[in-house]
Amino acid sequence: MLLKVTTEELENCQMAMTIEVEDAEVEKALRSAARALSRKLNIPGFRPGKAPYNIVVRHVGIEAIRDQALDGLAGKSYQQALKEEEIEPYAPASLEEVTWDPLTLHLTIPMPPRVDLGTYRELRLAPEEVTVTDEQVNEVLEQIQKRNILWQPVERPAQLGDMVTVDVEATVDGEEVLSYEGREMILRTNSRYPVPGFGQALVGMRAGEEKVFDLPFPENYHRQDLAGRQARFHVLMDSVKEEVIPPVDDALAMTVGYESAEELKEAVRSELLQQAQREADERYVNTVLERVVEEATIAFPPIMLEREIDDIVKEQDQRLKQRGMELAEFLKIRNQTLEEFREELRPHAEKRLRQALVLGEVIKAEQLTLENEEVDEEIERRSLLMGEQADEFREVLSSPIGRFSVGNNLLTRKALERLVAIAKGEAPELQPEGEAEEAESAEAETSAAEPLVEEQPGDRQAEVAESAE
């Protein structure tokens, strides 16, 4: 088939392609389409499939025949054009317009993304220095003190904040409706148990004293027969205790598992330092990645961003289902349409996609690879975390798709570690490209190892993005 193909590069990794098909091929396709249509039609005077071309045209119209012919001819012409022009698209093309006489197809083709990392290896960034102040240590110690407060009996009248032990009897119109003994409660101004105002009514009572007072049950009380009704409460105060915050001493330290107060303080400081270091390391990784992304030149076809949004919507849908909610219900609560939700996700999706593309390019530029054993070890590590479900989880991760996902996450981790090493000035020198290829060829000749992961359909960068966040 003779084609006249012209192409033009568009912005955002897209290509405009025009394909003009030779008239003889078009005529052949039209007549074949007419025969196919005539087999399904009842044309007077002709057996199915035997009506002449001009009769079929008169019967169904040229547009119907053209539509039938185009179904096969467009795809065939497009595939031939790709082969002739040596074009490898990222995703299926969009047929924008079709004109006839001559048949001309106007298409927009999404092309693979382009990433130029620029001078990323010149990036240098000083790590954040981590310190822990005495104030931070004291804040944690105070929290430990409050979690281990003591309640000591007092002989004074009860005050707000005290813990009291009471015997209570409540009646409505002389009929007992509540009764309990030895009930402990802390006197709070906002307490609503058993009814609002009960705690304040006990303020001033001493251990051993009795008191009778009237209070109403609230209108929304759970027992409808008592809601809004006045009750008489008869209370015996058994004991009054005040809150005592223990000092930071050896006794408190031993309560929480340490030998001495000094050991407790050092443990708190060490834990705070480790936590601060983890947070600083995370900020450092994010900052380094942001800097590399900012300096990189990144282009991708619009469909790639739409697919990233698709992935995030699916992830959100899965999380909602785990909580027993459907996406439609979630959107209804937020008073959003799906399109509005997708637009809300667009900035996050673009950031995630740009990071994934950069990390994918870093993996290639830094010649990062994985061994099968690394994937096996990671699968085992993750599986053991699942406890009784370890075998089931291991089986899922050991599938081709599971290994592909685990492998991508490990490569992403290696890419982030390499970027951190570069920023700190600790990265190894890159092996020249020619030598790297020779080393790979030699390794392939001397090793019969199975492929690390089997390539799967779909966008590899989406897997990389999850680990990059």
C-alpha positions as CSV (number, residue, x, y, z in Angstrom):
1,M,0.0,0.0,0.0
2,L,1.4,3.3,-1.1
3,L,1.1,6.1,1.6
4,K,2.1,9.7,1.7
5,V,3.1,10.4,5.3
6,T,4.0,13.8,6.9
7,T,4.7,14.4,10.5
8,E,5.1,17.5,12.7
9,E,6.3,17.6,16.3
10,L,3.9,19.3,18.7
11,E,4.4,20.5,22.2
12,N,4.0,18.2,25.2
13,C,5.5,15.1,23.5
14,Q,2.9,14.8,20.8
15,M,3.2,14.4,17.1
16,A,0.8,15.4,14.3
17,M,0.7,12.8,11.5
18,T,-1.1,13.1,8.2
19,I,-1.5,10.0,6.1
20,E,-2.7,10.2,2.5
21,V,-3.8,6.8,1.1
22,E,-3.4,6.0,-2.6
23,D,-6.7,6.0,-4.5
24,A,-6.4,2.5,-5.7
25,E,-6.2,1.1,-2.1
26,V,-9.1,3.3,-1.1
27,E,-11.2,2.1,-4.0
28,K,-10.4,-1.5,-3.2
29,A,-11.4,-0.9,0.5
30,L,-14.7,0.8,-0.5
31,R,-15.7,-2.1,-2.8
32,S,-14.8,-4.6,-0.1
33,A,-16.9,-2.7,2.4
34,A,-19.8,-2.5,0.0
35,R,-19.7,-6.3,-0.4
36,A,-19.7,-6.8,3.3
37,L,-22.6,-4.5,3.8
38,S,-24.6,-6.1,0.9
39,R,-24.4,-9.5,2.7
40,K,-26.4,-8.0,5.6
41,L,-28.9,-6.2,3.4
42,N,-32.0,-7.3,1.5
43,I,-31.6,-5.5,-1.8
44,P,-34.4,-6.4,-4.2
45,G,-33.3,-8.3,-7.3
46,F,-29.9,-9.4,-5.8
47,R,-28.7,-12.3,-3.6
48,P,-26.9,-11.3,-0.4
49,G,-23.4,-10.1,-1.3
50,K,-24.0,-10.0,-5.1
51,A,-25.3,-6.5,-5.6
52,P,-23.1,-4.2,-7.8
53,Y,-21.1,-1.5,-6.1
54,N,-23.2,1.4,-7.5
55,I,-26.4,-0.3,-6.4
56,V,-25.1,-0.7,-2.8
57,V,-24.0,2.9,-2.8
58,R,-27.5,4.0,-3.9
59,H,-29.1,1.8,-1.3
60,V,-27.0,2.7,1.8
61,G,-25.2,5.9,0.9
62,I,-21.5,6.5,0.3
63,E,-21.0,7.6,3.9
64,A,-22.0,4.2,5.3
65,I,-19.6,2.5,2.9
66,R,-16.8,4.9,3.8
67,D,-17.4,4.3,7.5
68,Q,-17.2,0.5,7.0
69,A,-14.0,0.8,4.9
70,L,-12.4,3.2,7.3
71,D,-12.7,0.7,10.2
72,G,-10.0,-1.5,8.7
73,L,-8.1,0.9,6.4
74,A,-7.3,3.5,9.1
75,G,-5.7,1.0,11.5
76,K,-3.8,-0.7,8.7
77,S,-2.5,2.6,7.2
78,Y,-1.5,3.9,10.7
79,Q,0.5,0.8,11.5
80,Q,2.3,0.9,8.2
81,A,3.0,4.6,8.6
82,L,4.5,4.0,12.1
83,K,6.8,1.3,10.6
84,E,7.9,3.4,7.6
85,E,8.6,6.4,9.8
86,E,10.2,4.3,12.6
87,I,7.9,5.9,15.2
88,E,7.3,4.3,18.5
89,P,4.3,6.0,20.2
90,Y,3.7,6.1,23.9
91,A,0.0,5.3,23.6
92,P,-2.7,4.9,20.9
93,A,-3.2,7.9,18.5
94,S,-6.3,10.0,18.3
95,L,-7.9,10.3,14.9
96,E,-8.7,14.0,14.8
97,E,-10.1,14.3,11.2
98,V,-10.8,12.3,8.1
99,T,-11.1,13.9,4.6
100,W,-11.8,12.1,1.3
101,D,-10.7,12.5,-2.3
102,P,-8.0,11.7,-1.5
103,L,-8.4,9.8,1.8
104,T,-6.4,11.7,4.3
105,L,-6.1,10.8,8.0
106,H,-5.1,13.4,10.5
107,L,-3.9,12.0,13.8
108,T,-2.3,13.1,17.0
109,I,0.2,10.7,18.5
110,P,1.3,10.7,22.1
111,M,5.1,10.2,22.2
112,P,7.3,8.9,25.0
113,P,8.2,11.3,27.7
114,R,11.5,13.1,27.6
115,V,13.7,13.9,30.6
116,D,16.9,15.8,30.7
117,L,18.5,15.7,34.2
118,G,20.9,18.5,33.4
119,T,23.8,18.9,35.8
120,Y,22.2,16.9,38.6
121,R,25.5,15.5,39.6
122,E,26.7,18.9,40.6
123,L,24.0,19.3,43.2
124,R,25.4,19.8,46.7
125,L,23.2,20.3,49.8
126,A,24.4,20.3,53.4
127,P,22.4,18.0,55.6
128,E,20.4,19.5,58.5
129,E,22.1,19.4,61.9
130,V,19.9,17.7,64.4
131,T,19.7,18.7,68.1
132,V,17.4,18.0,71.0
133,T,16.9,20.7,73.7
134,D,16.3,20.2,77.4
135,E,12.8,21.7,76.9
136,Q,11.9,18.9,74.5
137,V,13.1,16.3,76.9
138,N,11.2,17.9,79.7
139,E,8.0,17.9,77.6
140,V,8.2,14.2,77.1
141,L,9.0,13.6,80.8
142,E,5.9,15.6,81.7
143,Q,3.8,13.4,79.5
144,I,5.2,10.4,81.2
145,Q,4.4,11.9,84.6
146,K,0.8,12.6,83.5
147,R,0.4,9.1,82.2
148,N,1.5,7.8,85.6
149,I,-0.4,10.1,88.0
150,L,-1.2,8.8,91.5
151,W,-4.5,9.3,93.4
152,Q,-4.0,9.9,97.1
153,P,-6.9,10.1,99.7
154,V,-7.5,13.5,101.2
155,E,-9.6,14.7,104.2
156,R,-10.7,18.0,102.7
157,P,-13.9,18.6,100.8
158,A,-14.1,17.4,97.2
159,Q,-12.9,19.8,94.4
160,L,-13.2,19.8,90.7
161,G,-10.4,17.5,89.3
162,D,-10.6,15.1,92.3
163,M,-11.5,11.5,92.0
164,V,-14.4,10.4,94.2
165,T,-16.0,7.1,95.0
166,V,-19.7,7.3,95.5
167,D,-22.9,5.3,96.1
168,V,-25.8,6.7,94.1
169,E,-29.5,6.2,94.1
170,A,-31.8,8.1,91.9
171,T,-35.6,8.2,91.9
172,V,-38.3,9.7,89.7
173,D,-41.7,10.2,91.4
174,G,-40.5,7.9,94.1
175,E,-39.5,5.0,91.8
176,E,-35.9,4.0,91.7
177,V,-34.3,4.5,88.3
178,L,-30.6,4.4,89.0
179,S,-28.5,2.6,91.6
180,Y,-24.9,1.7,92.0
181,E,-22.2,1.4,94.6
182,G,-18.5,2.2,94.7
183,R,-18.6,4.2,91.4
184,E,-15.4,6.1,90.7
185,M,-15.6,9.3,88.8
186,I,-13.5,12.4,88.3
187,L,-15.3,15.7,89.0
188,R,-15.3,17.8,85.8
189,T,-17.3,20.9,84.9
190,N,-18.2,19.4,81.5
191,S,-19.1,15.9,82.8
192,R,-22.6,14.7,81.7
193,Y,-22.6,11.5,83.7
194,P,-25.0,10.4,84.9
195,V,-26.7,13.7,84.1
196,P,-25.3,17.2,83.5
197,G,-24.4,19.1,86.7
198,F,-24.0,15.9,88.8
199,G,-20.2,16.4,89.3
200,Q,-20.6,20.0,90.3
201,A,-23.2,19.0,92.8
202,L,-20.6,16.8,94.6
203,V,-18.1,19.6,95.1
204,G,-17.7,20.4,98.8
205,M,-18.7,16.9,100.1
206,R,-16.3,15.1,102.4
207,A,-15.8,11.4,102.7
208,G,-18.6,9.8,104.7
209,E,-21.1,12.6,103.9
210,E,-24.5,12.2,102.3
211,K,-26.3,14.6,100.1
212,V,-29.7,14.7,98.4
213,F,-30.4,17.0,95.4
214,D,-32.6,17.2,92.3
215,L,-31.4,17.3,88.7
216,P,-33.3,16.7,85.4
217,F,-32.4,14.1,82.8
218,P,-31.5,15.7,79.5
219,E,-34.1,15.8,76.8
220,N,-32.0,13.6,74.6
221,Y,-31.4,11.0,77.3
222,H,-31.1,7.4,75.9
223,R,-34.0,6.2,78.0
224,Q,-37.1,7.8,76.6
225,D,-39.1,7.2,79.7
226,L,-36.6,9.4,81.7
227,A,-35.8,12.1,79.1
228,G,-36.6,15.5,80.5
229,R,-37.9,14.3,83.8
230,Q,-36.7,15.6,87.2
231,A,-34.8,13.1,89.4
232,R,-33.9,13.1,93.0
233,F,-30.3,11.9,93.7
234,H,-29.2,10.4,97.0
235,V,-25.4,10.3,97.2
236,L,-23.0,8.8,99.8
237,M,-19.4,10.0,99.4
238,D,-17.2,7.0,100.1
239,S,-13.8,8.6,99.4
240,V,-12.1,11.7,98.0
241,K,-8.7,11.5,96.2
242,E,-6.5,14.2,94.7
243,E,-4.3,13.9,91.7
244,V,-0.6,13.7,92.5
245,I,1.9,14.0,89.7
246,P,4.9,11.8,90.5
247,P,8.4,13.4,90.4
248,V,10.9,12.3,87.8
249,D,12.7,9.9,90.1
250,D,14.0,6.3,90.1
251,A,10.5,5.1,91.2
252,L,8.9,6.6,88.1
253,A,11.7,5.3,85.9
254,M,11.2,1.8,87.1
255,T,7.5,2.1,86.5
256,V,8.1,2.6,82.8
257,G,10.9,0.0,82.6
258,Y,14.2,1.8,83.4
259,E,16.6,1.5,86.3
260,S,17.0,5.1,87.2
261,A,15.8,8.6,86.4
262,E,19.1,9.4,84.6
263,E,18.6,6.3,82.4
264,L,15.1,7.4,81.7
265,K,16.2,10.9,80.7
266,E,18.9,9.6,78.5
267,A,16.5,7.2,76.8
268,V,14.1,10.0,76.2
269,R,16.8,12.2,74.7
270,S,18.1,9.4,72.5
271,E,14.6,8.6,71.2
272,L,13.9,12.2,70.5
273,L,17.3,12.5,68.7
274,Q,16.5,9.4,66.5
275,Q,13.0,10.7,65.7
276,A,14.4,14.1,64.8
277,Q,17.1,12.5,62.6
278,R,14.5,10.4,60.8
279,E,12.4,13.5,60.1
280,A,15.5,15.5,59.0
281,D,16.6,12.7,56.7
282,E,13.1,12.6,55.2
283,R,13.1,16.4,54.7
284,Y,16.6,16.1,53.1
285,V,15.5,13.4,50.7
286,N,12.4,15.4,49.7
287,T,14.5,18.6,49.3
288,V,17.1,16.9,47.1
289,L,14.4,15.3,44.9
290,E,12.6,18.6,44.6
291,R,15.8,20.3,43.5
292,V,16.6,17.7,40.9
293,V,13.1,17.8,39.6
294,E,13.2,21.6,39.4
295,E,16.5,21.6,37.5
296,A,15.4,18.8,35.1
297,T,13.7,19.5,31.7
298,I,10.6,17.2,31.7
299,A,8.0,16.7,28.9
300,F,5.3,14.2,28.7
301,P,2.1,13.7,26.6
302,P,-1.2,14.8,28.2
303,I,-2.5,11.3,28.3
304,M,0.3,10.3,30.7
305,L,-1.0,12.8,33.3
306,E,-4.6,11.6,32.8
307,R,-3.5,8.0,33.5
308,E,-1.7,9.2,36.6
309,I,-4.9,10.8,37.8
310,D,-6.7,7.5,36.9
311,D,-4.3,5.6,39.2
312,I,-4.8,8.0,42.1
313,V,-8.6,7.8,41.7
314,K,-8.3,4.0,41.8
315,E,-6.1,4.1,44.9
316,Q,-8.6,6.4,46.6
317,D,-11.4,4.0,45.6
318,Q,-9.5,1.1,47.1
319,R,-8.9,2.9,50.4
320,L,-12.5,3.9,50.6
321,K,-13.7,0.4,50.1
322,Q,-11.4,-0.8,52.9
323,R,-13.4,1.6,55.1
324,G,-16.7,0.3,53.8
325,M,-17.4,3.3,51.5
326,E,-17.9,3.7,47.8
327,L,-16.3,6.5,45.8
328,A,-19.7,7.7,44.7
329,E,-20.8,8.1,48.3
330,F,-17.5,9.9,49.1
331,L,-18.0,12.4,46.2
332,K,-21.6,12.9,47.3
333,I,-20.5,13.8,50.8
334,R,-18.0,16.3,49.4
335,N,-20.6,17.6,46.9
336,Q,-18.2,17.0,44.0
337,T,-18.5,15.4,40.6
338,L,-15.9,12.9,39.5
339,E,-14.5,15.5,37.1
340,E,-14.2,18.1,39.8
341,F,-12.4,15.5,42.0
342,R,-10.0,14.7,39.1
343,E,-9.2,18.4,38.7
344,E,-8.5,18.7,42.4
345,L,-6.1,15.8,42.1
346,R,-4.3,17.2,39.0
347,P,-1.6,19.2,40.8
348,H,-0.7,16.3,43.0
349,A,-0.7,13.8,40.1
350,E,1.6,16.1,38.0
351,K,4.0,16.4,40.9
352,R,4.0,12.6,41.4
353,L,4.5,12.0,37.7
354,R,7.3,14.4,37.3
355,Q,9.1,12.9,40.3
356,A,8.6,9.4,38.9
357,L,9.9,10.4,35.5
358,V,13.0,11.9,37.1
359,L,13.7,8.9,39.3
360,G,13.3,6.6,36.3
361,E,15.9,8.6,34.4
362,V,18.2,8.6,37.4
363,I,18.0,4.8,37.5
364,K,19.2,4.7,33.9
365,A,21.7,7.5,34.2
366,E,23.3,6.0,37.3
367,Q,23.2,2.5,35.9
368,L,21.3,1.2,38.9
369,T,20.4,-2.5,38.8
370,L,19.0,-5.2,41.0
371,E,19.8,-8.8,41.6
372,N,17.1,-11.5,41.9
373,E,18.3,-12.1,45.5
374,E,17.5,-8.5,46.5
375,V,13.9,-8.9,45.3
376,D,13.6,-12.3,47.0
377,E,14.8,-10.8,50.3
378,E,12.4,-7.8,50.1
379,I,9.5,-10.1,49.4
380,E,10.4,-12.2,52.4
381,R,10.9,-9.1,54.6
382,R,7.4,-7.7,53.6
383,S,5.7,-11.1,54.0
384,L,7.0,-11.7,57.5
385,L,5.4,-8.4,58.6
386,M,2.0,-9.8,57.7
387,G,2.1,-12.4,60.5
388,E,-0.5,-15.2,59.9
389,Q,-1.1,-13.9,56.4
390,A,2.6,-14.2,55.4
391,D,2.2,-17.1,53.1
392,E,-0.7,-15.6,51.2
393,F,1.1,-12.2,50.9
394,R,4.3,-14.0,49.8
395,E,2.4,-15.7,47.0
396,V,1.0,-12.4,45.8
397,L,4.4,-10.7,45.8
398,S,6.1,-13.6,44.1
399,S,3.8,-13.3,41.0
400,P,5.3,-11.6,37.9
401,I,3.3,-8.5,38.6
402,G,4.3,-8.6,42.3
403,R,8.0,-9.0,41.6
404,F,7.8,-6.2,39.1
405,S,6.3,-3.9,41.7
406,V,8.8,-4.9,44.4
407,G,11.6,-4.4,41.9
408,N,10.5,-1.0,41.0
409,N,10.2,0.1,44.6
410,L,13.7,-1.2,45.3
411,L,15.1,0.6,42.3
412,T,13.4,3.8,43.4
413,R,14.9,3.4,46.8
414,K,18.3,3.0,45.2
415,A,17.7,6.1,43.1
416,L,16.8,8.2,46.1
417,E,19.8,6.9,48.0
418,R,22.1,7.8,45.1
419,L,20.6,11.3,44.8
420,V,21.3,11.8,48.5
421,A,24.9,10.5,48.1
422,I,25.3,12.9,45.2
423,A,24.0,15.9,47.2
424,K,26.4,15.0,50.0
425,G,29.3,14.6,47.6
426,E,29.7,10.9,48.4
427,A,28.5,9.3,45.2
428,P,30.8,6.9,43.3
429,E,32.1,7.9,39.9
430,L,30.0,6.7,37.0
431,Q,31.4,4.0,34.8
432,P,31.9,5.2,31.2
433,E,28.9,4.1,29.1
434,G,31.0,2.0,26.7
435,E,32.7,0.2,29.6
436,A,29.3,-0.4,31.3
437,E,27.9,-2.0,28.2
438,E,31.0,-4.3,27.9
439,A,30.6,-5.3,31.5
440,E,27.0,-6.1,31.0
441,S,27.8,-8.2,28.0
442,A,30.5,-10.1,29.8
443,E,28.2,-10.7,32.7
444,A,25.4,-11.9,30.4
445,E,27.8,-14.4,28.8
446,T,29.0,-15.8,32.1
447,S,25.7,-15.9,33.9
448,A,22.5,-17.9,33.1
449,A,20.5,-16.1,35.8
450,E,16.8,-15.7,35.1
451,P,15.4,-12.2,34.4
452,L,14.9,-10.1,37.5
453,V,11.3,-9.1,36.7
454,E,9.0,-9.7,33.8
455,E,7.9,-6.6,32.1
456,Q,4.1,-6.0,32.5
457,P,1.7,-3.9,30.6
458,G,1.1,-0.5,32.0
459,D,3.1,2.5,33.0
460,R,6.3,1.6,35.0
461,Q,6.7,5.2,36.2
462,A,3.4,5.0,38.3
463,E,5.0,2.2,40.4
464,V,8.1,4.4,40.8
465,A,6.0,7.3,42.0
466,E,4.5,5.5,44.9
467,S,7.9,4.9,46.5
468,A,9.0,8.5,45.7
469,E,6.4,10.2,47.8
